[in-house]
Amino acid sequence: MNDVIHRIGVISDTHGLLRPEAVQALQGVAQILHAGDVGKPEILTALAGIAPVTAVRGNVDNGAWARDLPLTAVVQVGPVGIFMLHDLNELDIQPLAAGIQVVVSGHTHQPLIEQRRGVLYVNPGSAGPRRFRMPVTLALLEISAAEPRARLVPLEG
């Protein structure tokens, strides 16, 4: 992957738990995107020790520290616009019309990487406490000269 310009860590739904496996998986990324349900501010502090962090507020993020988190964010990485929000059901823009090539969300705890109508949708799943039988994952987003790509990284077994 010689054409990779930026490697971005994408994490969500930590719910106050930053697993050592997540910290390991994020080593070497240029930036970290947290798609909400952070759980406590110490998570963002720890992630910022790895790389610069952009985070949005999730439905469980409460208190003074969480009020500082925006509900949505736009991140520009090279030629690629990334729109972030916690719950994809609340997406109220047309990504391509807004210059967005990647939409990052969380909330469902179900990992998903899907290309739809020229837009890459990335839900890294939940990196925090296990919920039901859902996998514990995060994602790595690679921005290249060709097109953005993402892959899931399992954090257990």
N, C-alpha and C positions, 0 to 999 in steps of 0.2 A: 504494500500500500504506500508506494512512494509518493503518490499524489495527495496524500492527506495533508491538509494545511493546518487544521485544528482538531484536537481530540477533546470532546466535551463530556463531562460526567453528568448524567441525568438521574436524579434520585427523587423519590417521593414517599409520602406516607411513612415517615420514620417514627411518628407518634412517640417521640422522646427517647428512642433507642437508636444509637449509631453503632451498628455491628462492626467488629474489627475486620470482618471480611469486606465490608463496604469501604472502609478506610483503605484497605489494601487494593481493592479494585479501582479506586479513584486515583491512585498514585500516578503522577505523570500527566494528568489532564491539564489543559490550559485554563479551564473554567468549569464551574459546577453550577448546574441549574437544579433548584429544588422546587418541585411542583406542588408544594403545600402539605398540610398536616405535619408540620415540623414537630410540634409537641412541646418543645421548650427551647429557649434561645441558645442554650449550650451546644445544641446540635449545629447551629449555624456558625458558632464560634469555632467549633472543632473542624467543620468543613472548610472554613476560611483559612485554617492552618495548612490546608492542602493546596487550594487554589482560590481565586476570586469567586464569590458566590452571588448568584442572583436567585432570589426566592420570592414566591408568591404565597399569600395567605390561604390556608385551607379552612374547612369548616370546624376543625377542632382547635385551631390556633386562636387563643383568647388571651386577654390581658394586655397591659401596656406595651410590652415588647412586640406583640403580634399586630397591634394597630399600626405599627410602622411598616409592616409588610403590605405591598400593594395587592389588589385582587388579580391584576394582570400585569404582565411586563412584556416588553419587546426588546429582544437582544439581537444586535447585528453582529454576525461573525463572518468577516470577509464579505463575500457577496450574498450571504444567506441571512434572511430575516427569520427570526424565531419568535413565535408568539407563545407566551406561557400563561396558563390558568390552571386552577385546581380541578374543576369539574368541566369536562368537555361539553356537557349538556348546556353549559352557560356561554358557549362560544357565540358571540354576537357580531362577528365580522365575517366577511368573505376573504379568506386568507390570500389567495392569489391577487385579488383586486387591491388588497392592502400591502402588497409586496412581501408577503410571508410565504416561505417555502417549507417551514417546519412548524408544527403545532405540538407543544409539549403539555401534557396534562397528567393528572393522577386520579385520586379519589376512589376508583373502583377496586384498587388492589390487584387488578388483573392486567398483567403485562400485555402490551400490544404494540406492534410496529406494522404500520399499514400505509401504503401509498394510495391516495384517493384524489383523483382529478388534479394531478400534478403537485399535490401537497403530501409531505411525509408527516404522519401522525405518530407520535411516540408517547406511550404511557409506560414508564419504567417498572410499573408494578409497585409493590410495597417492599421497602427495605427495612421496615421496622418489625414489630412483633408479628408472628405468623397469625393469619386470620383464616380460620377454617382450614381447608386443604390447599389454599392458594400458595403458589411458589413465592419465595423471598428473592427478589431480584432488584437490579438497577439496570441502567442502559448506558452504553457508550455511543455517542453521536460523533461521527466523523464528517468533517466538512472538507470537501476536496474541490479541485477545480472543476470536476465533472458534475457531481451532484451529492447532496447530503445522504449519508447512510447511517443506519443505527443497528445495533445488536444488543441482545439481552445478555446480562451477566448473572448467572445464578449465584446466590450467596450462601447456599447450604448444599452439602453433599454433592 
